[in-house]
Amino acid sequence: MKTLISSDVRLLANLIQEGKVVIFPTETVYGIGASTRSEEACLRVYEIKGRPKDNPLIAHFPSIEEIEKVCVLGDLGRKLLEKFSPGPLTLILKKKDKSLFPKELDTLAVRIPKNPLVREWIRLTGGPVSAPSANLSGRPSLTKLTDVVRYFEGKVDGILIAEEPSYGIESTVVSLVGEHPALLRPGSIESEELKIFLPDLVFPNPFETSPVLSLANVPLSPGTKYKHYAPTAQVILASTEEFIHSLEKGFDPKETAWIGFSLPKKVSTGNVLPETNEAVTKEGEGRFKEFDNFSLVSTNEEYASKLYAFFEVCDLKKIQTIICEAPKPGHGSEGIRNRLEKASRRK
């Protein structure tokens, strides 16, 4: 199969209208999408990814008005979208249009991407476009065009070239269909921000079966049932103390990688930094010859933006263990911790 790789939104919109599959960037991660109105095309997305059939897709829309045409939005849903969209917020809503994929659910996960070019592309398709993250099922989502092309060229019909993802982790997902609003997946929008609008917000345990997370054992949202976000390497979520200790002793530096905020206390000198240490200042140069797979980050936001790409590099280098320092308290910590906890689970 020949894959059309282009920034021409009309050409890529035509592919969706023809029932084809197209990969596109959002502000969070890349998505692999098909027309929400075509069950056949959406099922092909599952086939390409190797995704379990009961793991739902998110329908991407160009505007609030388009969402309201096919879903029951309500005053609360509108207020949330007006505050946080276009952007990394997904809402679970009741459908008005029962023909939209998946037909077996009377709910739909919806969101509006931040990039205006992507929204224009969705508008030209006739929308909406249903998409999970562009990755092989269970693995980290992709945030770099080079990785998307390496995995999917020849497997999908098109790849839209636009601004690469900057947030780095998937959208925050909130359900508005139960007795209480529920945070189904943390993301870059924090629960404290949501609680301003949703004081009765509940937090179901993502590792337990719950009627808040699913109907008739069918998940309402991606990221709530299956192991996700995991590289081939074993991921270890470590406290700052454990992270620094692991740098000083106990792990083979040729088979281990580290990502976090903290520098080791014992370091060698006179060596150049590896490419992954972009955030290290000039003062810190020359310290990590024995830590060739070390990525230093300075904020939770930077951590999120680099995490999946770092996982991908580690797998390409056949790293066996990735040690991840826990995120800093404060804004951005919920989404990163959720992804790291998911990635570190072995099932």
Order of alpha helices (4+ residues) and beta strands (2+ residues): beta-alpha-beta-beta-alpha-beta-alpha-beta-alpha-beta-beta-alpha-beta-alpha-beta-beta-beta-alpha-beta-beta-beta-alpha-beta-beta-alpha-beta-alpha
